[in-house]
Amino acid sequence: MLFSRTAEDFLISHGIHPDQVDMHMLCERFIKEMNAGLRGDSSSLAMLPTFVSVKEEIPADTSVIVLDAGGTNFRSCLVTFDDSLTPQISSYSKNPMPGSRGSMSREAFFRQMAAYTRPLMGASSLIGFCFSYPTENTPQRDGRILHFSKEIQAQEALGELVGASLIEALREYDSEASYRCCILNDTAATLLAGKIAAEKPYSGYIGFILGTGTNTSYVEQCSRIGKTAGIGFQEENQIVNVESGGFAVDLSDLDRKFYETTKNPGTYHFEKIVSGGYLGPYVLHVLSQACAEGIFSEPVCGRLEELKGLSTIEMDDLMHTPEQPSVLHDVCGDNLKDRSLMYQIVDRLIERAARLSAVNLSAAVMKTGAGTDPAHPVCINADGTTFLKTHNLMKYTRAYLDEFLVDQHNRYYDMIHVDNAPVLGAAVAGLQNP
């Protein structure tokens, strides 16, 4: 694409052109923050231990109960892998997430989960539970609920152990029932799902999600996690939940002004300029500044000012079908020059998000120490609607990974996508971490 000087100069003047993202500097900072978080020092990256290990063997012909709690749905099923690691999913059920349709007490919250799980009782004593809400994981592979998002109303359940509380509720149906439950989040499950999809001998695994928010998980040697020293966890490695959306990024005046418009403006800066929950509003923020500087015509600026908001999907409509009616197409009307300028600015902001995501992934790959042999690359299992569907976002990310990670740092990777990653990853966790 031949970009106009007007669009390029505007982006450069505010420090938000993708070429102004210093990948070397940011990658070094990212790894420095990762190391600080592992030690337990002050860091914008939480580096949360999961106590879920990645092992070579996955038991075949052994069934595991899989539960997946995220958003407004609670999924349950039985998963069994055959000798070729092909999963067999049976007794699949999807129900409303407890607390998504009104406030629930602690007892009602876990009893509802147990009711959803009851049809699977007796099929296995193993449970792999992908619980996609903030938890503090324990060496027993349980998770203590820190807080809820996504409008879940179950305040009495805060501070409770998910696995132990679920098993307690299941024993109301069978007092003799014995279960071993492994709790993990969606990013860790995405990492493990990549393992069963492996088509070659990978040297490492990373789970990457870029949807409403963004996060990354990777495998770390337990000896390098200083903040867990002395707790008696015996495994050689474990998955670390980076909480990469929290990375402190302060790149431009427009970034800082946008942070101030968000809830909790002092946190999760990285997520607020790359993820689907913020990218549309951030683009509107930038386009409004362009209007203030006379980049667009007055009629276009007038219509843009009337917008009450812009979602990432609405932003993306212009990119996929610039000639078809959409929110931003209608803002530009018949003014082809303004529409072209707007398209170019939005495309560069998507490219910037991709370059920043490539920094995140490059840091994770380098931190593993893996990927030095092209015959044994690191497997990056990438998920998230924003990453998979936003115009050119995945293409740009891969291009920057090839340029920076492969060509400049001689680290090799494969990027894959596995359907039903939370379910399959939770199954692997339940089988490998009893």
Secondary structure as UniProt FT lines:
FT   HELIX           5..13
FT   TURN            14..15
FT   HELIX           18..20
FT   HELIX           23..39
FT   STRAND          48..49
FT   TURN            60..61
FT   STRAND          63..70
FT   TURN            71..72
FT   STRAND          73..81
FT   TURN            83..84
FT   STRAND          87..96
FT   TURN            98..101
FT   HELIX           106..117
FT   HELIX           118..120
FT   TURN            121..122
FT   STRAND          126..131
FT   STRAND          135..137
FT   TURN            139..140
FT   STRAND          143..145
FT   TURN            150..151
FT   HELIX           155..157
FT   TURN            158..159
FT   HELIX           162..170
FT   TURN            171..173
FT   TURN            175..176
FT   STRAND          180..184
FT   HELIX           186..196
FT   STRAND          204..210
FT   STRAND          214..221
FT   HELIX           222..224
FT   HELIX           226..228
FT   TURN            229..230
FT   STRAND          237..241
FT   HELIX           244..246
FT   HELIX           253..259
FT   TURN            260..261
FT   TURN            265..266
FT   TURN            269..270
FT   HELIX           271..274
FT   TURN            276..278
FT   HELIX           279..292
FT   TURN            293..294
FT   HELIX           298..306
FT   HELIX           312..320
FT   TURN            322..323
FT   HELIX           327..332
FT   TURN            333..334
FT   HELIX           336..368
FT   TURN            374..375
FT   STRAND          378..383
FT   HELIX           385..389
FT   TURN            391..392
FT   HELIX           393..400
FT   HELIX           401..408
FT   STRAND          413..416
FT   TURN            419..420
FT   HELIX           421..432
//
